[in-house]
Amino acid sequence: MEQGRERGTPGTRPDGAETTAHRPAGRLRRGLLAALVAAAVAVPLAGAAGPQAPAPPPAQLAPPAVAGLDATYAAHRANAAEAARTAADHGYRDRAAVEHALAQAQLLYFDGRGAGLVTEVLGDLAHADRVAVLVPGSDTGIDTYDRFRATALALHQRLNREAPTGVRTAVVAWLGYETPGTVSPSVATTGRAEEAAPELRAFVEDLRSVAAPRARVSLLCHSYGSVVCARAAAGLDVDDLVFLGSPGTGADTAADLRTRARVWAARGAGDWVEHVPHLDAALFGTTVGFGTDPVSEEYGARVFAAGDGGHSDYFAPGSLSLATLTRIVLGHTQEVTR
């Protein structure tokens, strides 16, 4: 990937020479990005994370295909219940309430330590013909899990209403990595995504081992989650790869992802991520920024209309974006409005 280059087509004169009109603006944008990120990387954030609720280590199990889904769900429910009791005993009542609710769910994985990791299944995964896996962006953990779960629930309810007779569906909320904070140095780099990508690949392999043999699997990746999905994409056994409100994926083009999946992208008209500079630069030994805009023509994704919503509205009930995501997951791709 070329470093420090602004994406987009420069202005040209009829003879093909580059004009100078756009250069100052381009240099200004690059300079501002470099200054902001340099400050974020070099200066420690004020108000570092406070103490976190204690929790037991996660249950140690064989993969779901070996242990069985029922045993996997039961073990992680028990762990979530124990984590809730521990949190409550130490005065973390809000965390305890979320974990108590999770102790009633179908959990493929649960780890209450730190910010927390959760993989929850909505529906009958073993018999589903269509499976959607949601990958969240920044500031997602157990303490904010209800917000993430609401997106999964909205999609699952819409799928159940729209699925043709005889077609069964499931949604998986995969909080399988430590997400960056929205206001943190890590949110502007690919570091967390590179750490998360092997975990996502392993999860999809496990998913395929317990899902129906011909299940259609769609990976729906929001915000920084799109960077995670892009890092994991090469050779991943999914049918659709969808980027929602993406700041960029770290790839110049969809073809660079080296995936057999259909690659989709959308951004709501009210999404602030539109104003993120689509640059990448080498600073302080890491790559900052995520390059080409996934909804740009040069990226080469299948861009679809997402309505007027903001950055957190892609799964809002009744929204155009949710209706379109439902069509993609169900395989009704001919009905998607570009």
Beta strands, then each sheet from edge to edge (+ up, - down):
strand 1: 5-6
strand 2: 106-111
strand 3: 117-123
strand 4: 130-135
strand 5: 169-175
strand 6: 216-222
strand 7: 240-244
strand 8: 262-266
strand 9: 279-283
strand 10: 286-288
strand 11: 302-303
sheet 1: 1+ 9- 10+
sheet 2: 2+ 3- 5+ 4+ 6+ 7+ 8+ 11+
end
